């Protein structure tokens, strides 16, 4: 097998009041910008960058992030992840995230855009301690087509496994094949163009928080959503919409709610332009 198109490995640990990288490696077309600290909690923020600009046929990426006990991190991307035509093949990404005792990770990438004749597959495995906190988001949108039609990509597969305290907490499989269904019919995103997922695993998730997130989601009038409670404790919010900004705004409102409840901090501004 050829080496990955891009590799990124980070090991993060608290040093004094801040979380820092104690080991870091990158190769190929994946790297990070310099770490930044967006508030006074000591949480480190890394922007993942693909200087190649897009994913192409045969591209393979690996991301491995390890948070040691008590580490706090926010991972995002510098811009949207674009997948161009992959005729007869696909682009692939493997992610492995490990969270030690008391660690906290927010993974909030920009949207994934799949263009005409694109096939993309992503596999993410998360292993976290029972005292760790995880928040992950994903927004997917179809890219531009010459004829202006929607859903011209070929296939999208997203698989996420979450293991908590050594036990399997959740396995989430998403498969979208626009050519295998009527894009305007029931069961194919209900005619919407964008979909997103927000996942939280944290010991502090309770019924009151679930009710509050349900209310926030219901207030986003342009978005259809469904909320599922995990036994972790945790939750998964799945959303359908027609605009990246409306899904981003909804997820931002929920993240702000969690920050206010759990850290007393103001919302972060992840705008990159």
Secondary structure, 3 states (H helix, E strand, C coil): CCCCCEEEEEEEEEECCEEEEEEEEEEECCEECCCECCCCCCCEEEEEECCCCCECCCCEEEEEEEECCCCEEEEEECCCEEECCCCCCCEEEEEEEEECCCCEEEEECCCEEECCCCEEEEEEEEEECCCCEEEEEEEEEECCCCCCCCCCCCEEEEEEEEEECCEEEEEEEEEECHHHCCCCCCCCHHHCCEEEEEEEECCCCCHHHHHHHHHHHHHCCCCEEEEEEECCCEEEEEEEECCHHHHHHHHHHHHHHHHHHHCCCCCCCCCCC
